[in-house]
């Protein structure tokens, strides 16, 4: 099956991943950034030939890193495809066949267990308010979100699709963002990434 919905770009790859003469290749940072974008047709990006849309940052990642000009996936569904990318296994081997199935089987090694000790892939969803929002409004929204996330049917549905529910305080969420910022700032600085 041909991929129409994904983009795989490895930017700032280790020298072995870049088709350059090793004698003339500049030293590159040892970061690997893999970008996958769900439900985006590749032909709607400049690096894949669309002349009517500006995607300068993705185009730069493709130009300075590596780009998958042709790719296939073992399943037309996000989660099994991602698990296959990172395990090298087909869905029948790793057991993930949809976006809501159980966690990866314990006999399948994680990337950390496979020798990538600094690997981390995290997606999180948080609710934010503009700076200066009155505390009473922040507290009211927070209380309602915590109430909704505790509803048995909502909680079960989120757990079924592998969401970990963390209904911390606004202060805890702010601290998490402050902790994440310098980690990603280094990657942004090293790669020269910029927002569109």
Buried (B, 14 or more C-beta within 10 A) or exposed (E): EEBEBBBBBBBBBEEEEBEEEEEEEEEBBEBBBBBBBEEBBBEBBBBBEBEEEEBEBBBBBBBBBBBBEEBEBBBEBBBBBBBBBBBEBEBEBBBBBEBEBEEBEEEBEEBEEEEEEEEEEEEEEEEEEEEEEEEEEBEEBBEEEEEEBEEEEEBEEEEEEBBEEEBEEBEEBEEBEEEEEEEEEEBEEBBEBEEE
